[in-house]
Amino acid sequence: MIETPRGISPAASGILVVDKPAAVTSHDVVAAVRRLACTKKVGHAGTLDPAATGVLVLGIGAGTKLLTYLSGADKDYVSRFRLGQETDTEDLEGRIVSTPGIDASDDEIDAALASLTGTISQVPSAYSAKKIDGKRAYDLARAGEKVDLKAVEVTVSRLVRTSPIVRRDGLADFDVEVTCSSGTYVRALARQTGQALGSIGHITALRRTRVGGFTEARSVADMVEQVGHEPLSVIPLAEAARRALPWAEITDSQEQALRYGQFIDLDASTPVALVRGDTLVAIGKKRGSQIGPAVVFAH
């Protein structure tokens, strides 16, 4: 729970990038921003675990319509891996279930990390937010039920060690930087790194530093200070859409056609943000050689 005051007036529609603190859920952040922005219409483009920190992208008002297109963006993380020990949650919050230790050189660890780049198969953590028959995996795991998740394909563009390896009591701790597709679990990458070396692993820290074109995040304290004297500021819809998607400038007549639900002649890959000046008109979808509105935004 994050205690925040209510803002003095509603925020404009747009995107807000929050630096999520540790020890709170992504839903806690959403609830806090609802008060700060004076609106119930707030959503997020992908959760962070309670222990994790960093970039959490929120949609405010009509900005929630963009979240579908942001949730699939690639992401950057910094994390700390611990090899040679397993926890039930695959992070520092969990219960230690085994400590087989690890005997691998620096070069062997780096090679194991490199082997996990590209398109790989990954079984999500049992304590992930994946759904099984409509129930969250972490709820089933906490209830002591067996969690059987299927492997999924993810893309890891970058997984590199960025600090010296600290060895103690048969364990190996080090920092990594990760660039990966949506749906990748960094906790699972730590486990897979350990498995590649005949052992196991988990993470002891995780921070998300980028979601698509969004990197600079605001602290809750900064937002609380702002709403004491003015509405909460957001990234305007058109600017946010340009960061998140391919975009095209349209004419006045094309805007009118799109607002009537009609298709226009436009050579572009989709989804595409269709903008006129500082106004986001629509998110376009392709039909043959034409583009039509998948989502239309109010004037």
N, C-alpha and C positions, 0 to 999 in steps of 0.2 A: 504494500500500500504506500502511495506517495501522497503526502498531505500538501495540497496546493490551494490557493484561493481561487475564486471565480473571477474571470476577466471582467473588465468594465464594459466591453461590448463585443459582439461576435466578430470572429476573424473572417477574412475573405476566403473564398475557396482557393485551394492550392495544395502544395506539398510541403510538409514540414519534416526536416531531418533531425532526429533527436539522438543525443549521445546517451544511450541507455546505461544507467548505473548498475552496479552489481547488486544482487540480493533482492531484486524486484522482477516481476514478470513483465512480459511485453504488454499483457492486458492491463497491468497496473499503470504503465505509461500511457496507454490509450485513455484510461479513465481519468488520469491527471490532465491530459491535453483536452479532453472534453470540457473540463471545468475552465481551463485557461482560455480556450477558444470560444466558450459559451455556445457550444453546439453538441448534440449527441451524434452528429454525423462525422465520426472519426473512425478510420480503419488503418490497418498496417499491411505492408507488403512483405510479410515473412517474419516470423518470430525469432527472438533470441532466447536461449536458455536463461533462467534466472541468474546463474553465476556469470554469464557472459556479459560483456559490455560493448559499447560502440554503436555503429550506425544502425538506426531503426527508422525506416522510411514510413511516414504516416500520410494519409490523405485526409484533407479537411473539406467538408462540404462536397462540392462537385469533384474535388480532387480524388474522392474515393473511386470515381469511375476510371481513374488511371491505374489503380493498384493492380488490376489484372495484368496490365502490360509491364509493370515494374517487378512483380513477384518472380518472373522468370529470368531476371537479369543475372549476369555473372557477378561474383562477389570476391572481395579480398578479405583475408583474415591474417592476424598474427596470433600464434598460439605457442604454448609450451608443452612439449611431449615428455612423458615419462615412460621409458621402456623398461620391461622386466617386472611390471606389476599390473594387476587387473583389478578394476573396481566394477561393481554391478551396473553403475550408470555410465561407465567409461569416462568419468571426469572426477575431479577432486571431491565432489560432494557425495560420492557414493561410498559404499562399504567395500573394503578390501576383501577380495575373494581368493586371490592367489598371488604369490610373489615368487615366481620361478627364477627371477633375475635374468640378466642378459650378459653374454660374453661376445661382444662384437666390436670391431675396430671402428674408428671414425670413418674410414673409407667404406666399410661394409654398411654402416648406417646410412651414409650418403647415397650409396648404390640402392639401398632398399627404398629410400625416399624417391629416387629417380624412377624406380620401377613402377611407381604409383602415379605417374603422369600420363596424360593422354586419356582416352576413353577406357574406363575401367568398370568392373563389376563390384558393387559394394552392398553389403547387407547393413541396413540402418541399425542404429542402437535400439535395444529393447526399450529404452527409456526415451525414445523419440516421440514426436507428435504424429507419427504415421497412424492411420486408422485401420483397425481390424474389425470388420462387421459393425462399423459405425462407432467403435470405441477407440479412444486414444491408446496407443501402445503403452505409454508411461502409466496410464491409469490401471491397465491390466497387470503390468509388471509390479506396481506398488501393491496391488491386491494379492500378489503371490501367484498369479496365473501364468501359464506358459505363454510366451510370446514368440510366434514363429513368423518372421518377416521375410519376404522374398527379396532376393538380390535385385538391384536396379542398376542401370547403366548411368554413370555420371562422367563428367569431363573435368579433369584436373589439369589446368594449363601450367601451373607452377606449384612446386612443393620443394622448398629448399631450406636447409639449415642455416640459421643466421647468427648463431652464437657458439662458443666452445661447448663441448659436452662435459657436463659435470657428473662424475661417477662417484657413487656412494652406496655402500651396502648392497652391491650387486645391481644397482639401478643406474640408468643413464637419462639425465635430464638435459634438454636443449630447446632453444627457440626455433620456430619455423615461420615462414611466410607462405601463404596459400592463396592461389587464384583458382576458382572453381566455378562450375555451373550451379545453377539453382538445384536444390535437392541433395547436394553433397553434405555429408556429415563429417566435420573435422575430427570429432571423437572417433569415428570409425576409421579415419585415416591413421590415427595414432595406433589403434588396434591392429590395422593391417600392416603397418610398418613393423611392429613387434612380431607379428606372425611371419612376415617375410624373413625374419632373422631367427625363427624357431622359438619365439617367446610370445610376449603379449605387450600391450601398452595402453595408456590412457592419457588424457590431457589434464594439466593442472591449471591452465589459464587459457582464455579465449577472448579475443577482441575483434569485432568486425570493423574494417576500416573503409569499405566501399561497397555500395550496391549500385551496379550500373554506372550511371554518370553522377552519382551523389556521393560525396566524400565528407564535406564539412558539416559537422553535426553540432547542434546547440545543446547546452546543458539545461537541465530542468531549472536550476537556479537562475540562469540567464533569462529564461522565459517568464519565470515568476516576477523578476524585476521589471520586465517590459510591461506586463499586463497591469501593473500598478498605475500606469499613466497613459497607455494607449492599447489598441487592439493587438493581439498576437500577430506578428508578421509571418508570412508564408512565402514560398516560392510560387509566383503566379503560374497559372495553368499552362499558358503558352510556353513559358520558359522551361517549365518542368517537362512538358511533352517533347520539346526540342532536345533536352538532355537524354530522354529515355528512348526515343524512337527516331527512325528516319522521318523527315518532315518536308512539307512542300507548302509554298506560299500560293494561295488561291485568289481568284478574282472575286469581285462583288457578285457577279452573276453566278459563279460557281458556288459561292457561299449560299446564295438564295436557293439554288437547286438542292444542295445538300440538306438544307433545313426543311425542305419539302420531302426529304427521303429519296431524292433522285440520285442517279449515278452520273458522274462527270468523266470526260475524257482526260485521263492523266496517266502518264507512264511512271509508275512507282511501285516498289515492292510494298507489301502490306504485312502487318498493320503499319499505317503511316499517319502521322499527326498532320492535320490540315489546318493551317493557320492563316489568318488575315491580319497582318500587323501584330498587335499585342493580344489578339483574341484567338483562343483555341476554339475552332468551329466544330471539329469532329475528329474522331479516329476512323480512318478509312479502311475498307476491306475491298478486295479485288473481285471483279466479275468479268472475265474475259479481258478486254483491253481497257475496261473502265473501273473507276473507284467509286464506291458508295459508302454511306455512313454506317459504321457499326455502332458507334456511340455519338450522339450529338450533344453539344454543350450549349447552355442558354447564353443569350446575348450578354 
